Amino acid sequence: MPKLPEPAKGAKDYEIAEAAEKYMKPIRQIAEELGVTDEELLPYGHYVAKVDFMKVLKRLGKKPDGKYIDVTAITPTPLGEGKSTSTMGLTQGLGKRGKNVVAAIRQPSGGPTMNIKGSAAGGGLAQCIPLTPFSLGLTGDINAIMNAHNLAMVAMTARMQHEFNYTDEQLKKRGLKRLDIDPRRPEMGWIIDFCAQSLRNIIIGLGGKSDGFMMQSRFGIAVSSEIMAILAVAKDLKDMRERMGKIIVGYNKHTGAPVTTEDLDVAGAMTAWMVEALNPNLLQTLEGQPVFVHAGPFANIAIGQSSIIADRVGLKLGDYHVTESGFGADIGFEKFWNLKCRFSGLKPNCAVVVATIRALKCHGGAPIPVPGKPMPVEYSKENVGWVEAGCANLVHHIKTVKKAGINPVVCINAFYTDTKDEIAAVRRLAEEAGARVALSKHWEKGGDGALEFADAVIDACEEKNDFKLLYDLKMPLRQRIEKIAKEVYGADGVDYSADALAKAQKIEKDPELSKLGTCMVKTHLSLSDNPNKKGVPKDWKLFVRDILIYGGAGFVVPVAGTITLMPGTASDPAYRRVDVDVKTGKVKGIF
């Protein structure tokens, strides 16, 4: 590939992506090199496609899986640790080593893309391209999720209105039975794919008799939808259809029995919106390796994993498959470990913990960065003491990965401001904790900068591991929550609100709900439930304020601390710098 703009000299991510896109391989070439046939490829233009996963898996069902690698991180700063960048860098580095490698990352949400964090395509010379379609809707999966989810809400609220206005006899004539959904206990709200804090709590049904049933409701961001979770864990269309029908929308106000989408006769129509979305999207790295983009982000408020389907396809097509989990190992990796791997039956060969010197400084005492404001000057100056103190957080995450029986590789995601002594301190402390360590300069140099990283992962994959889940589903819910809180977060115990405690007790007594997995919702900015507590907090208890039930996805969702399923938009969001060149139609400012 011709020389591209250098990020270390100030080139923006979108400028690098735009320069690289001139030399992109056509998506048919990517598919051919990957081993996807024309019949299995579903093109969306010249450089994006979907892949018919059922045909691929049927054709390659007996082929042995490749090596399975998960990428996670330490507790990030508000600006992230570069997991997507490192996933792209590792994929490019393995490509430089001549390996047949496939990556799987999550589709970005419009919320962070138009807010603070950016589109999660990677950065510098380690990116997924083409950037604009990747960042702005791609092939419509999130739109399908919004339509399917909101259709369930339309069905629920319409039924509540009709039951309020009609007698039992009138309902019967319309082929309906009375469900008596309790307006005080809705399990679902509406979704939109932006950070819209003004929609967190709303009143719907204002007006007259024909304007719906008046009740309190809410919005969450689209990627927090249970349907996004179903897309991440579904094995095939049959599995998705069954899961769709198990989504609980509310409860009968007399008996407390759950009311599902199947009860509303809407699960089939919801699945119809999702048929195409079930096929993973195929793009490429900046250096031409194949990348599946499927399912969504936000492991703090959702499962936050690239899909099981994308991983199954990648493992059949590649000798190495690199998948991404959201945020730190306490959140994204824990859900990969105890939910995704439990549902898929797949066992990883290696897990990568991404760390940056700047985040280690943050955990070691440096001023906390504020999104939208310049990085404090302290982060560009050497401070080995801060780095060493911050490594306590890194060591905690290494121990978490080792509890799963997986071989950890620490990737020091290098910035050009990092010093030799700071890097040496990280390497020493991580190796003492039992991890392989690799310095990687993929952001600055692409695949050529990730060779040490790729070699460390190759070595780790050759070692046998003893993968094991943290808990058995026979364990009562509160014991599971306490086990995660103590062994993964480092808490002393768990406290519950009165409402959360009542829900936990009810779930534990229910023979079906008690079998569901546990998908924690917690801040990603701390091991604790307080985003301001950095490093490895001591002397604290996890506070569970609510528990949601995602019956279709197959887990209960304990909500800890003050976190919300609808993030807010900051005062200086990214959309202020996004525009279009009206002569060429090119989008500028995406990062």
Stockholm file with secondary structure:
# STOCKHOLM 1.0

chainA/1-591         MPKLPEPAKGAKDYEIAEAAEKYMKPIRQIAEELGVTDEELLPYGHYVAKVDFMKVLKRLGKKPDGKYIDVTAITPTPLGEGKSTSTMGLTQGLGKRGKNVVAAIRQPSGGPTMNIKGSAAGGGLAQCIPLTPFSLGLTGDINAIMNAHNLAMVAMTARMQHEFNYTDEQLKKRGLKRLDIDPRRPEMGWIIDFCAQSLRNIIIGLGGKSDGFMMQSRFGIAVSSEIMAILAVAKDLKDMRERMGKIIVGYNKHTGAPVTTEDLDVAGAMTAWMVEALNPNLLQTLEGQPVFVHAGPFANIAIGQSSIIADRVGLKLGDYHVTESGFGADIGFEKFWNLKCRFSGLKPNCAVVVATIRALKCHGGAPIPVPGKPMPVEYSKENVGWVEAGCANLVHHIKTVKKAGINPVVCINAFYTDTKDEIAAVRRLAEEAGARVALSKHWEKGGDGALEFADAVIDACEEKNDFKLLYDLKMPLRQRIEKIAKEVYGADGVDYSADALAKAQKIEKDPELSKLGTCMVKTHLSLSDNPNKKGVPKDWKLFVRDILIYGGAGFVVPVAGTITLMPGTASDPAYRRVDVDVKTGKVKGIF
#=GR chainA/1-591 SS CCCCCCGGGTCCHHHHHHHHHTTCCCHHHHHHHHTCCGGGEEESSSSCEEECHHHHHHHHTTSCCCEEEEEEESSCCTTCCCHHHHHHHHHHHHHHTTCCEEEEECCCCHHHHTSSSCCCSEETTEEEECHHHHHTTTTSHHHHHHHHHHHHHHHHHHHHHHHHHSCHHHHHHTTCCCCCBCTTCCSCCEEESSCCGGGSSEEECCSSGGGCCCEEECEEEGGGSHHHHHHHHCCSHHHHHHHHHTCEEEEBTTTCCEEETTTTTCHHHHHHHHTGGGSCEEEEETTSCEEEECSCCCTTTSCCBCCHHHHHHHHHHCSEEEEEEEEEIIIIIHHIIIIIHHHHCCCCSEEEEEECHHHHHHHHTSCCCCTTSCCCGGGGSCCHHHHHHHHHHHHHHHHHHHHTTCCEEEEEECCTTCCHHHHHHHHHHHHHTTCEEEEECHHHHGGGGGHHHHHHHHHHHHSCCCCCCSCCTTSCHHHHHHHHIIIIICCSCEEECHHHHHHHHHHHHCTTGGGSEECCBCCSSSSSSCTTCCSSCCSCCEEEEEEEEETTTTEEEEEETTCCSSCCCCSSCGGGGCEECTTTCCEECCC
#=GC SS_cons         CCCCCCGGGTCCHHHHHHHHHTTCCCHHHHHHHHTCCGGGEEESSSSCEEECHHHHHHHHTTSCCCEEEEEEESSCCTTCCCHHHHHHHHHHHHHHTTCCEEEEECCCCHHHHTSSSCCCSEETTEEEECHHHHHTTTTSHHHHHHHHHHHHHHHHHHHHHHHHHSCHHHHHHTTCCCCCBCTTCCSCCEEESSCCGGGSSEEECCSSGGGCCCEEECEEEGGGSHHHHHHHHCCSHHHHHHHHHTCEEEEBTTTCCEEETTTTTCHHHHHHHHTGGGSCEEEEETTSCEEEECSCCCTTTSCCBCCHHHHHHHHHHCSEEEEEEEEEIIIIIHHIIIIIHHHHCCCCSEEEEEECHHHHHHHHTSCCCCTTSCCCGGGGSCCHHHHHHHHHHHHHHHHHHHHTTCCEEEEEECCTTCCHHHHHHHHHHHHHTTCEEEEECHHHHGGGGGHHHHHHHHHHHHSCCCCCCSCCTTSCHHHHHHHHIIIIICCSCEEECHHHHHHHHHHHHCTTGGGSEECCBCCSSSSSSCTTCCSSCCSCCEEEEEEEEETTTTEEEEEETTCCSSCCCCSSCGGGGCEECTTTCCEECCC
//
